[in-house]
């Protein structure tokens, strides 16, 4: 099962990155002189930290999937923290009259965080035991 979680986590992260650059709110503003204009705010405008955290998630998920030992565990923990941070930052930046792109980013961020959490304890298949190779793990 864990083998299928990494692609889902990376796809959710990519979808959240895509949605972060899209309009999260739009509306018409009128100034004191009565001049109206359309105002569109993207996720990058409202929560620039989200994009940075999602990039950390993508890199850390790939690095953590390949790393073993305490370093792999630390990188996978960084993946969880960055994904959770991106989901929380997205939720806190919710604009009035949020568009569907905001909700896509929020949902994809939550999916990425859950996927990273599933990947966190991950023992690697084929690691060496004192007696020799362990062989494939039962969840692969």
N, CA, C and O atoms as a GROMACS GRO file, in nm:
protein
  560
    1UNK      N    1   0.082  -0.118   0.000
    1UNK     CA    2   0.000   0.000   0.000
    1UNK      C    3   0.087   0.126   0.000
    1UNK      O    4   0.055   0.223  -0.069
    2UNK      N    5   0.196   0.124   0.077
    2UNK     CA    6   0.279   0.242   0.087
    2UNK      C    7   0.339   0.281  -0.048
    2UNK      O    8   0.366   0.398  -0.074
    3UNK      N    9   0.360   0.182  -0.133
    3UNK     CA   10   0.417   0.210  -0.264
    3UNK      C   11   0.323   0.298  -0.347
    3UNK      O   12   0.370   0.381  -0.426
    4UNK      N   13   0.194   0.283  -0.331
    4UNK     CA   14   0.096   0.363  -0.405
    4UNK      C   15   0.076   0.501  -0.343
    4UNK      O   16   0.021   0.590  -0.408
    5UNK      N   17   0.118   0.521  -0.220
    5UNK     CA   18   0.094   0.648  -0.152
    5UNK      C   19   0.185   0.759  -0.204
    5UNK      O   20   0.142   0.874  -0.213
    6UNK      N   21   0.308   0.728  -0.238
    6UNK     CA   22   0.400   0.831  -0.287
    6UNK      C   23   0.348   0.898  -0.414
    6UNK      O   24   0.347   1.022  -0.418
    7UNK      N   25   0.305   0.825  -0.517
    7UNK     CA   26   0.252   0.894  -0.634
    7UNK      C   27   0.128   0.978  -0.603
    7UNK      O   28   0.111   1.087  -0.658
    8UNK      N   29   0.041   0.929  -0.516
    8UNK     CA   30  -0.078   1.006  -0.479
    8UNK      C   31  -0.037   1.134  -0.406
    8UNK      O   32  -0.095   1.240  -0.430
    9UNK      N   33   0.061   1.124  -0.318
    9UNK     CA   34   0.110   1.242  -0.246
    9UNK      C   35   0.169   1.343  -0.342
    9UNK      O   36   0.144   1.463  -0.330
   10UNK      N   37   0.248   1.295  -0.437
   10UNK     CA   38   0.310   1.386  -0.534
   10UNK      C   39   0.206   1.447  -0.628
   10UNK      O   40   0.217   1.564  -0.663
   11UNK      N   41   0.106   1.369  -0.669
   11UNK     CA   42  -0.001   1.424  -0.753
   11UNK      C   43  -0.082   1.530  -0.678
   11UNK      O   44  -0.116   1.634  -0.734
   12UNK      N   45  -0.112   1.503  -0.552
   12UNK     CA   46  -0.186   1.600  -0.472
   12UNK      C   47  -0.103   1.727  -0.453
   12UNK      O   48  -0.157   1.838  -0.457
   13UNK      N   49   0.027   1.712  -0.433
   13UNK     CA   50   0.115   1.828  -0.418
   13UNK      C   51   0.118   1.910  -0.547
   13UNK      O   52   0.112   2.032  -0.543
   14UNK      N   53   0.129   1.842  -0.660
   14UNK     CA   54   0.127   1.911  -0.789
   14UNK      C   55  -0.004   1.983  -0.814
   14UNK      O   56  -0.005   2.096  -0.864
   15UNK      N   57  -0.114   1.919  -0.780
   15UNK     CA   58  -0.245   1.982  -0.797
   15UNK      C   59  -0.258   2.105  -0.707
   15UNK      O   60  -0.311   2.208  -0.748
   16UNK      N   61  -0.208   2.093  -0.584
   16UNK     CA   62  -0.211   2.208  -0.492
   16UNK      C   63  -0.124   2.322  -0.545
   16UNK      O   64  -0.160   2.439  -0.534
   17UNK      N   65  -0.008   2.289  -0.603
   17UNK     CA   66   0.078   2.392  -0.662
   17UNK      C   67   0.007   2.461  -0.779
   17UNK      O   68   0.013   2.584  -0.793
   18UNK      N   69  -0.059   2.382  -0.862
   18UNK     CA   70  -0.135   2.440  -0.973
   18UNK      C   71  -0.244   2.533  -0.921
   18UNK      O   72  -0.259   2.645  -0.969
   19UNK      N   73  -0.320   2.486  -0.823
   19UNK     CA   74  -0.431   2.565  -0.769
   19UNK      C   75  -0.383   2.690  -0.696
   19UNK      O   76  -0.454   2.790  -0.692
   20UNK      N   77  -0.263   2.686  -0.639
   20UNK     CA   78  -0.211   2.802  -0.567
   20UNK      C   79  -0.186   2.920  -0.660
   20UNK      O   80  -0.189   3.035  -0.616
   21UNK      N   81  -0.161   2.894  -0.786
   21UNK     CA   82  -0.138   3.002  -0.881
   21UNK      C   83  -0.263   3.052  -0.950
   21UNK      O   84  -0.256   3.144  -1.032
   22UNK      N   85  -0.376   2.994  -0.920
   22UNK     CA   86  -0.502   3.030  -0.984
   22UNK      C   87  -0.578   3.131  -0.897
   22UNK      O   88  -0.544   3.150  -0.780
   23UNK      N   89  -0.681   3.196  -0.953
   23UNK     CA   90  -0.759   3.294  -0.876
   23UNK      C   91  -0.833   3.227  -0.759
   23UNK      O   92  -0.907   3.130  -0.777
   24UNK      N   93  -0.810   3.280  -0.640
   24UNK     CA   94  -0.880   3.232  -0.521
   24UNK      C   95  -1.000   3.319  -0.489
   24UNK      O   96  -1.092   3.275  -0.421
   25UNK      N   97  -0.998   3.442  -0.536
   25UNK     CA   98  -1.113   3.530  -0.515
   25UNK      C   99  -1.117   3.632  -0.629
   25UNK      O  100  -1.014   3.669  -0.686
   26UNK      N  101  -1.235   3.676  -0.660
   26UNK     CA  102  -1.250   3.782  -0.759
   26UNK      C  103  -1.372   3.865  -0.721
   26UNK      O  104  -1.468   3.815  -0.662
   27UNK      N  105  -1.366   3.990  -0.756
   27UNK     CA  106  -1.477   4.078  -0.724
   27UNK      C  107  -1.456   4.214  -0.788
   27UNK      O  108  -1.351   4.242  -0.845
   28UNK      N  109  -1.554   4.296  -0.777
   28UNK     CA  110  -1.548   4.431  -0.831
   28UNK      C  111  -1.532   4.528  -0.715
   28UNK      O  112  -1.606   4.521  -0.616
   29UNK      N  113  -1.437   4.619  -0.728
   29UNK     CA  114  -1.414   4.721  -0.626
   29UNK      C  115  -1.451   4.856  -0.684
   29UNK      O  116  -1.431   4.882  -0.803
   30UNK      N  117  -1.502   4.940  -0.601
   30UNK     CA  118  -1.537   5.076  -0.642
   30UNK      C  119  -1.466   5.173  -0.548
   30UNK      O  120  -1.479   5.163  -0.426
   31UNK      N  121  -1.391   5.268  -0.607
   31UNK     CA  122  -1.322   5.364  -0.522
   31UNK      C  123  -1.414   5.482  -0.490
   31UNK      O  124  -1.530   5.484  -0.530
   32UNK      N  125  -1.363   5.580  -0.418
   32UNK     CA  126  -1.443   5.693  -0.373
   32UNK      C  127  -1.496   5.777  -0.490
   32UNK      O  128  -1.599   5.843  -0.478
   33UNK      N  129  -1.426   5.774  -0.601
   33UNK     CA  130  -1.468   5.853  -0.718
   33UNK      C  131  -1.572   5.779  -0.801
   33UNK      O  132  -1.620   5.833  -0.900
   34UNK      N  133  -1.606   5.658  -0.764
   34UNK     CA  134  -1.706   5.581  -0.836
   34UNK      C  135  -1.651   5.498  -0.951
   34UNK      O  136  -1.726   5.446  -1.033
   35UNK      N  137  -1.519   5.486  -0.957
   35UNK     CA  138  -1.456   5.406  -1.062
   35UNK      C  139  -1.448   5.262  -1.014
   35UNK      O  140  -1.396   5.232  -0.907
   36UNK      N  141  -1.501   5.172  -1.098
   36UNK     CA  142  -1.504   5.030  -1.061
   36UNK      C  143  -1.398   4.954  -1.141
   36UNK      O  144  -1.370   4.986  -1.257
   37UNK      N  145  -1.339   4.854  -1.076
   37UNK     CA  146  -1.246   4.766  -1.145
   37UNK      C  147  -1.255   4.627  -1.085
   37UNK      O  148  -1.295   4.609  -0.970
   38UNK      N  149  -1.217   4.529  -1.167
   38UNK     CA  150  -1.218   4.391  -1.120
   38UNK      C  151  -1.088   4.363  -1.045
   38UNK      O  152  -0.979   4.399  -1.090
   39UNK      N  153  -1.103   4.300  -0.931
   39UNK     CA  154  -0.986   4.262  -0.851
   39UNK      C  155  -0.982   4.110  -0.841
   39UNK      O  156  -1.077   4.048  -0.792
   40UNK      N  157  -0.874   4.051  -0.887
   40UNK     CA  158  -0.854   3.907  -0.880
   40UNK      C  159  -0.733   3.882  -0.793
   40UNK      O  160  -0.626   3.940  -0.815
   41UNK      N  161  -0.748   3.796  -0.693
   41UNK     CA  162  -0.638   3.761  -0.602
   41UNK      C  163  -0.611   3.612  -0.617
   41UNK      O  164  -0.701   3.530  -0.604
   42UNK      N  165  -0.487   3.579  -0.644
   42UNK     CA  166  -0.447   3.439  -0.657
   42UNK      C  167  -0.398   3.387  -0.522
   42UNK      O  168  -0.380   3.464  -0.427
   43UNK      N  169  -0.378   3.257  -0.516
   43UNK     CA  170  -0.323   3.198  -0.395
   43UNK      C  171  -0.183   3.249  -0.365
   43UNK      O  172  -0.144   3.262  -0.249
   44UNK      N  173  -0.108   3.279  -0.471
   44UNK     CA  174   0.027   3.332  -0.452
   44UNK      C  175   0.021   3.472  -0.391
   44UNK      O  176   0.110   3.509  -0.314
   45UNK      N  177  -0.081   3.549  -0.424
   45UNK     CA  178  -0.100   3.682  -0.364
   45UNK      C  179  -0.140   3.671  -0.217
   45UNK      O  180  -0.087   3.743  -0.132
   46UNK      N  181  -0.233   3.581  -0.188
   46UNK     CA  182  -0.290   3.572  -0.054
   46UNK      C  183  -0.206   3.491   0.044
   46UNK      O  184  -0.204   3.520   0.163
   47UNK      N  185  -0.135   3.391  -0.006
   47UNK     CA  186  -0.056   3.304   0.082
   47UNK      C  187   0.070   3.258   0.010
   47UNK      O  188   0.077   3.142  -0.032
   48UNK      N  189   0.170   3.345  -0.005
   48UNK     CA  190   0.291   3.306  -0.079
   48UNK      C  191   0.367   3.192  -0.013
   48UNK      O  192   0.441   3.120  -0.080
   49UNK      N  193   0.350   3.174   0.116
   49UNK     CA  194   0.418   3.066   0.187
   49UNK      C  195   0.372   2.928   0.140
   49UNK      O  196   0.448   2.831   0.145
   50UNK      N  197   0.249   2.918   0.094
   50UNK     CA  198   0.193   2.789   0.051
   50UNK      C  199   0.274   2.729  -0.063
   50UNK      O  200   0.306   2.610  -0.061
   51UNK      N  201   0.308   2.809  -0.162
   51UNK     CA  202   0.385   2.759  -0.275
   51UNK      C  203   0.521   2.708  -0.231
   51UNK      O  204   0.565   2.602  -0.275
   52UNK      N  205   0.589   2.782  -0.145
   52UNK     CA  206   0.720   2.740  -0.096
   52UNK      C  207   0.709   2.609  -0.019
   52UNK      O  208   0.792   2.520  -0.037
   53UNK      N  209   0.609   2.597   0.067
   53UNK     CA  210   0.593   2.474   0.145
   53UNK      C  211   0.560   2.355   0.055
   53UNK      O  212   0.609   2.244   0.078
   54UNK      N  213   0.480   2.377  -0.047
   54UNK     CA  214   0.446   2.267  -0.138
   54UNK      C  215   0.568   2.222  -0.218
   54UNK      O  216   0.581   2.103  -0.247
   55UNK      N  217   0.656   2.312  -0.254
   55UNK     CA  218   0.780   2.273  -0.321
   55UNK      C  219   0.869   2.191  -0.227
   55UNK      O  220   0.934   2.096  -0.270
   56UNK      N  221   0.872   2.228  -0.099
   56UNK     CA  222   0.946   2.149   0.000
   56UNK      C  223   0.886   2.010   0.012
   56UNK      O  224   0.959   1.911   0.022
   57UNK      N  225   0.753   2.001   0.009
   57UNK     CA  226   0.686   1.871   0.017
   57UNK      C  227   0.728   1.782  -0.100
   57UNK      O  228   0.761   1.665  -0.080
   58UNK      N  229   0.728   1.837  -0.220
   58UNK     CA  230   0.763   1.757  -0.338
   58UNK      C  231   0.905   1.706  -0.330
   58UNK      O  232   0.930   1.587  -0.353
   59UNK      N  233   0.999   1.792  -0.298
   59UNK     CA  234   1.140   1.751  -0.291
   59UNK      C  235   1.163   1.655  -0.175
   59UNK      O  236   1.230   1.553  -0.190
   60UNK      N  237   1.106   1.686  -0.059
   60UNK     CA  238   1.128   1.602   0.058
   60UNK      C  239   1.061   1.465   0.042
   60UNK      O  240   1.116   1.365   0.089
   61UNK      N  241   0.946   1.460  -0.022
   61UNK     CA  242   0.880   1.330  -0.044
   61UNK      C  243   0.965   1.241  -0.132
   61UNK      O  244   0.980   1.122  -0.105
   62UNK      N  245   1.021   1.298  -0.237
   62UNK     CA  246   1.108   1.219  -0.325
   62UNK      C  247   1.236   1.177  -0.255
   62UNK      O  248   1.280   1.063  -0.267
   63UNK      N  249   1.298   1.270  -0.181
   63UNK     CA  250   1.421   1.237  -0.110
   63UNK      C  251   1.396   1.138   0.002
   63UNK      O  252   1.475   1.046   0.024
   64UNK      N  253   1.285   1.154   0.073
   64UNK     CA  254   1.252   1.064   0.184
   64UNK      C  255   1.219   0.924   0.138
   64UNK      O  256   1.239   0.828   0.212
   65UNK      N  257   1.166   0.913   0.017
   65UNK     CA  258   1.133   0.780  -0.036
   65UNK      C  259   1.258   0.701  -0.068
   65UNK      O  260   1.255   0.578  -0.068
   66UNK      N  261   1.368   0.769  -0.096
   66UNK     CA  262   1.492   0.702  -0.133
   66UNK      C  263   1.587   0.684  -0.015
   66UNK      O  264   1.676   0.599  -0.020
   67UNK      N  265   1.570   0.764   0.091
   67UNK     CA  266   1.664   0.762   0.203
   67UNK      C  267   1.624   0.660   0.308
   67UNK      O  268   1.506   0.632   0.329
   68UNK      N  269   1.724   0.604   0.373
   68UNK     CA  270   1.704   0.506   0.481
   68UNK      C  271   1.751   0.563   0.614
   68UNK      O  272   1.812   0.670   0.619
   69UNK      N  273   1.723   0.491   0.718
   69UNK     CA  274   1.775   0.526   0.850
   69UNK      C  275   1.715   0.654   0.906
   69UNK      O  276   1.604   0.694   0.869
   70UNK      N  277   1.791   0.716   0.996
   70UNK     CA  278   1.741   0.836   1.062
   70UNK      C  279   1.728   0.952   0.964
   70UNK      O  280   1.640   1.037   0.981
   71UNK      N  281   1.812   0.958   0.862
   71UNK     CA  282   1.803   1.066   0.763
   71UNK      C  283   1.672   1.056   0.685
   71UNK      O  284   1.605   1.157   0.662
   72UNK      N  285   1.636   0.935   0.645
   72UNK     CA  286   1.509   0.916   0.574
   72UNK      C  287   1.390   0.951   0.662
   72UNK      O  288   1.295   1.013   0.616
   73UNK      N  289   1.397   0.911   0.788
   73UNK     CA  290   1.290   0.945   0.881
   73UNK      C  291   1.278   1.095   0.901
   73UNK      O  292   1.167   1.148   0.909
   74UNK      N  293   1.392   1.163   0.910
   74UNK     CA  294   1.390   1.309   0.928
   74UNK      C  295   1.333   1.379   0.805
   74UNK      O  296   1.256   1.474   0.817
   75UNK      N  297   1.370   1.332   0.687
   75UNK     CA  298   1.318   1.393   0.564
   75UNK      C  299   1.169   1.366   0.550
   75UNK      O  300   1.094   1.454   0.508
   76UNK      N  301   1.125   1.244   0.585
   76UNK     CA  302   0.982   1.214   0.579
   76UNK      C  303   0.905   1.297   0.681
   76UNK      O  304   0.792   1.338   0.655
   77UNK      N  305   0.964   1.322   0.798
   77UNK     CA  306   0.900   1.409   0.898
   77UNK      C  307   0.890   1.552   0.846
   77UNK      O  308   0.790   1.621   0.869
   78UNK      N  309   0.994   1.598   0.775
   78UNK     CA  310   0.990   1.731   0.713
   78UNK      C  311   0.878   1.737   0.609
   78UNK      O  312   0.812   1.840   0.596
   79UNK      N  313   0.857   1.628   0.538
   79UNK     CA  314   0.749   1.623   0.439
   79UNK      C  315   0.614   1.642   0.507
   79UNK      O  316   0.529   1.718   0.459
   80UNK      N  317   0.594   1.573   0.617
   80UNK     CA  318   0.467   1.585   0.692
   80UNK      C  319   0.448   1.727   0.742
   80UNK      O  320   0.341   1.785   0.727
   81UNK      N  321   0.553   1.784   0.802
   81UNK     CA  322   0.542   1.919   0.857
   81UNK      C  323   0.515   2.023   0.748
   81UNK      O  324   0.432   2.112   0.765
   82UNK      N  325   0.584   2.011   0.635
   82UNK     CA  326   0.564   2.107   0.526
   82UNK      C  327   0.424   2.093   0.466
   82UNK      O  328   0.359   2.193   0.436
   83UNK      N  329   0.378   1.970   0.448
   83UNK     CA  330   0.244   1.949   0.391
   83UNK      C  331   0.136   1.999   0.486
   83UNK      O  332   0.040   2.064   0.444
   84UNK      N  333   0.151   1.970   0.614
   84UNK     CA  334   0.054   2.019   0.712
   84UNK      C  335   0.058   2.172   0.719
   84UNK      O  336  -0.046   2.236   0.729
   85UNK      N  337   0.177   2.229   0.714
   85UNK     CA  338   0.191   2.375   0.714
   85UNK      C  339   0.125   2.439   0.592
   85UNK      O  340   0.061   2.544   0.604
   86UNK      N  341   0.140   2.375   0.476
   86UNK     CA  342   0.077   2.427   0.354
   86UNK      C  343  -0.075   2.421   0.365
   86UNK      O  344  -0.144   2.515   0.325
   87UNK      N  345  -0.127   2.311   0.420
   87UNK     CA  346  -0.273   2.299   0.435
   87UNK      C  347  -0.326   2.402   0.535
   87UNK      O  348  -0.430   2.463   0.512
   88UNK      N  349  -0.254   2.422   0.645
   88UNK     CA  350  -0.298   2.520   0.745
   88UNK      C  351  -0.288   2.662   0.689
   88UNK      O  352  -0.380   2.743   0.708
   89UNK      N  353  -0.178   2.693   0.622
   89UNK     CA  354  -0.161   2.827   0.564
   89UNK      C  355  -0.268   2.856   0.459
   89UNK      O  356  -0.316   2.968   0.448
   90UNK      N  357  -0.305   2.754   0.382
   90UNK     CA  358  -0.412   2.770   0.284
   90UNK      C  359  -0.543   2.799   0.354
   90UNK      O  360  -0.616   2.891   0.316
   91UNK      N  361  -0.574   2.720   0.457
   91UNK     CA  362  -0.699   2.741   0.531
   91UNK      C  363  -0.706   2.878   0.596
   91UNK      O  364  -0.813   2.939   0.600
   92UNK      N  365  -0.594   2.927   0.649
   92UNK     CA  366  -0.592   3.058   0.714
   92UNK      C  367  -0.605   3.173   0.616
   92UNK      O  368  -0.646   3.282   0.653
   93UNK      N  369  -0.569   3.149   0.490
   93UNK     CA  370  -0.575   3.255   0.388
   93UNK      C  371  -0.708   3.258   0.315
   93UNK      O  372  -0.720   3.326   0.213
   94UNK      N  373  -0.807   3.187   0.365
   94UNK     CA  374  -0.936   3.179   0.295
   94UNK      C  375  -0.995   3.318   0.272
   94UNK      O  376  -1.023   3.391   0.367
   95UNK      N  377  -1.012   3.353   0.145
   95UNK     CA  378  -1.069   3.485   0.115
   95UNK      C  379  -1.222   3.482   0.121
   95UNK      O  380  -1.284   3.375   0.114
   96UNK      N  381  -1.280   3.598   0.135
   96UNK     CA  382  -1.426   3.608   0.126
   96UNK      C  383  -1.465   3.576  -0.018
   96UNK      O  384  -1.404   3.628  -0.112
   97UNK      N  385  -1.564   3.494  -0.035
   97UNK     CA  386  -1.607   3.455  -0.170
   97UNK      C  387  -1.503   3.370  -0.240
   97UNK      O  388  -1.471   3.392  -0.357
   98UNK      N  389  -1.451   3.272  -0.169
   98UNK     CA  390  -1.346   3.186  -0.224
   98UNK      C  391  -1.396   3.111  -0.348
   98UNK      O  392  -1.509   3.064  -0.353
   99UNK      N  393  -1.308   3.102  -0.448
   99UNK     CA  394  -1.340   3.029  -0.570
   99UNK      C  395  -1.313   2.881  -0.550
   99UNK      O  396  -1.264   2.839  -0.446
  100UNK      N  397  -1.346   2.804  -0.651
  100UNK     CA  398  -1.321   2.660  -0.645
  100UNK      C  399  -1.172   2.629  -0.637
  100UNK      O  400  -1.134   2.528  -0.578
  101UNK      N  401  -1.088   2.714  -0.696
  101UNK     CA  402  -0.943   2.688  -0.691
  101UNK      C  403  -0.891   2.689  -0.548
  101UNK      O  404  -0.800   2.613  -0.515
  102UNK      N  405  -0.947   2.776  -0.463
  102UNK     CA  406  -0.906   2.775  -0.323
  102UNK      C  407  -0.937   2.640  -0.260
  102UNK      O  408  -0.853   2.583  -0.191
  103UNK      N  409  -1.057   2.589  -0.285
  103UNK     CA  410  -1.097   2.462  -0.225
  103UNK      C  411  -1.016   2.346  -0.280
  103UNK      O  412  -0.986   2.250  -0.208
  104UNK      N  413  -0.980   2.352  -0.409
  104UNK     CA  414  -0.895   2.249  -0.468
  104UNK      C  415  -0.758   2.250  -0.400
  104UNK      O  416  -0.705   2.144  -0.367
  105UNK      N  417  -0.703   2.368  -0.379
  105UNK     CA  418  -0.572   2.378  -0.313
  105UNK      C  419  -0.579   2.326  -0.170
  105UNK      O  420  -0.490   2.254  -0.126
  106UNK      N  421  -0.684   2.362  -0.099
  106UNK     CA  422  -0.698   2.316   0.039
  106UNK      C  423  -0.713   2.165   0.045
  106UNK      O  424  -0.645   2.099   0.125
  107UNK      N  425  -0.800   2.109  -0.036
  107UNK     CA  426  -0.822   1.964  -0.036
  107UNK      C  427  -0.695   1.889  -0.079
  107UNK      O  428  -0.658   1.789  -0.017
  108UNK      N  429  -0.629   1.936  -0.184
  108UNK     CA  430  -0.506   1.870  -0.230
  108UNK      C  431  -0.396   1.881  -0.125
  108UNK      O  432  -0.317   1.788  -0.108
  109UNK      N  433  -0.390   1.992  -0.054
  109UNK     CA  434  -0.292   2.005   0.055
  109UNK      C  435  -0.319   1.908   0.168
  109UNK      O  436  -0.225   1.852   0.224
  110UNK      N  437  -0.444   1.889   0.201
  110UNK     CA  438  -0.480   1.792   0.306
  110UNK      C  439  -0.446   1.649   0.261
  110UNK      O  440  -0.393   1.570   0.339
  111UNK      N  441  -0.476   1.616   0.134
  111UNK     CA  442  -0.442   1.483   0.082
  111UNK      C  443  -0.291   1.462   0.084
  111UNK      O  444  -0.245   1.354   0.120
  112UNK      N  445  -0.214   1.563   0.047
  112UNK     CA  446  -0.068   1.553   0.051
  112UNK      C  447  -0.018   1.534   0.194
  112UNK      O  448   0.075   1.457   0.217
  113UNK      N  449  -0.080   1.603   0.289
  113UNK     CA  450  -0.038   1.588   0.429
  113UNK      C  451  -0.069   1.448   0.481
  113UNK      O  452   0.013   1.388   0.551
  114UNK      N  453  -0.186   1.396   0.448
  114UNK     CA  454  -0.221   1.260   0.491
  114UNK      C  455  -0.129   1.158   0.425
  114UNK      O  456  -0.084   1.063   0.489
  115UNK      N  457  -0.101   1.177   0.296
  115UNK     CA  458  -0.010   1.087   0.226
  115UNK      C  459   0.129   1.091   0.286
  115UNK      O  460   0.192   0.987   0.302
  116UNK      N  461   0.177   1.210   0.321
  116UNK     CA  462   0.308   1.221   0.384
  116UNK      C  463   0.309   1.155   0.521
  116UNK      O  464   0.409   1.097   0.562
  117UNK      N  465   0.198   1.164   0.592
  117UNK     CA  466   0.188   1.099   0.723
  117UNK      C  467   0.194   0.948   0.709
  117UNK      O  468   0.255   0.881   0.792
  118UNK      N  469   0.131   0.894   0.606
  118UNK     CA  470   0.136   0.749   0.582
  118UNK      C  471   0.279   0.707   0.547
  118UNK      O  472   0.323   0.599   0.586
  119UNK      N  473   0.351   0.792   0.474
  119UNK     CA  474   0.488   0.760   0.436
  119UNK      C  475   0.587   0.772   0.551
  119UNK      O  476   0.698   0.719   0.543
  120UNK      N  477   0.550   0.842   0.657
  120UNK     CA  478   0.643   0.873   0.766
  120UNK      C  479   0.716   0.753   0.824
  120UNK      O  480   0.839   0.755   0.826
  121UNK      N  481   0.649   0.648   0.874
  121UNK     CA  482   0.724   0.541   0.939
  121UNK      C  483   0.800   0.451   0.844
  121UNK      O  484   0.887   0.375   0.889
  122UNK      N  485   0.773   0.455   0.716
  122UNK     CA  486   0.821   0.369   0.609
  122UNK      C  487   0.954   0.300   0.623
  122UNK      O  488   1.058   0.364   0.608
  123UNK      N  489   0.953   0.172   0.650
  123UNK     CA  490   1.074   0.091   0.640
  123UNK      C  491   1.096   0.058   0.494
  123UNK      O  492   0.999   0.038   0.420
  124UNK      N  493   1.219   0.053   0.452
  124UNK     CA  494   1.249   0.031   0.312
  124UNK      C  495   1.267  -0.118   0.283
  124UNK      O  496   1.327  -0.190   0.363
  125UNK      N  497   1.216  -0.162   0.171
  125UNK     CA  498   1.234  -0.300   0.128
  125UNK      C  499   1.378  -0.321   0.082
  125UNK      O  500   1.439  -0.231   0.026
  126UNK      N  501   1.429  -0.438   0.106
  126UNK     CA  502   1.562  -0.472   0.059
  126UNK      C  503   1.674  -0.422   0.147
  126UNK      O  504   1.791  -0.432   0.109
  127UNK      N  505   1.643  -0.368   0.265
  127UNK     CA  506   1.750  -0.325   0.355
  127UNK      C  507   1.816  -0.447   0.416
  127UNK      O  508   1.757  -0.554   0.424
  128UNK      N  509   1.936  -0.428   0.460
  128UNK     CA  510   2.014  -0.540   0.512
  128UNK      C  511   1.986  -0.562   0.660
  128UNK      O  512   1.988  -0.468   0.740
  129UNK      N  513   1.959  -0.685   0.694
  129UNK     CA  514   1.945  -0.726   0.834
  129UNK      C  515   2.076  -0.796   0.872
  129UNK      O  516   2.156  -0.825   0.783
  130UNK      N  517   2.099  -0.822   0.999
  130UNK     CA  518   2.223  -0.892   1.037
  130UNK      C  519   2.240  -1.026   0.965
  130UNK      O  520   2.353  -1.070   0.943
  131UNK      N  521   2.131  -1.091   0.929
  131UNK     CA  522   2.139  -1.221   0.864
  131UNK      C  523   2.139  -1.214   0.712
  131UNK      O  524   2.158  -1.316   0.646
  132UNK      N  525   2.117  -1.096   0.655
  132UNK     CA  526   2.110  -1.083   0.511
  132UNK      C  527   1.993  -0.997   0.471
  132UNK      O  528   1.932  -0.932   0.557
  133UNK      N  529   1.960  -0.994   0.343
  133UNK     CA  530   1.851  -0.907   0.298
  133UNK      C  531   1.716  -0.952   0.353
  133UNK      O  532   1.689  -1.071   0.368
  134UNK      N  533   1.633  -0.854   0.383
  134UNK     CA  534   1.499  -0.883   0.433
  134UNK      C  535   1.405  -0.926   0.320
  134UNK      O  536   1.309  -1.001   0.343
  135UNK      N  537   1.432  -0.880   0.201
  135UNK     CA  538   1.341  -0.910   0.091
  135UNK      C  539   1.230  -0.809   0.085
  135UNK      O  540   1.233  -0.708   0.156
  136UNK      N  541   1.131  -0.833   0.001
  136UNK     CA  542   1.023  -0.736  -0.012
  136UNK      C  543   0.941  -0.726   0.115
  136UNK      O  544   0.918  -0.825   0.184
  137UNK      N  545   0.899  -0.603   0.145
  137UNK     CA  546   0.815  -0.584   0.263
  137UNK      C  547   0.671  -0.626   0.230
  137UNK      O  548   0.634  -0.626   0.112
  138UNK      N  549   0.591  -0.662   0.330
  138UNK     CA  550   0.457  -0.711   0.305
  138UNK      C  551   0.364  -0.608   0.244
  138UNK      O  552   0.265  -0.644   0.182
  139UNK      N  553   0.394  -0.477   0.260
  139UNK     CA  554   0.303  -0.376   0.208
  139UNK      C  555   0.338  -0.333   0.066
  139UNK      O  556   0.274  -0.241   0.014
  140UNK      N  557   0.434  -0.395   0.003
  140UNK     CA  558   0.468  -0.358  -0.134
  140UNK      C  559   0.423  -0.461  -0.233
  140UNK      O  560   0.444  -0.445  -0.353
   0.00000   0.00000   0.00000
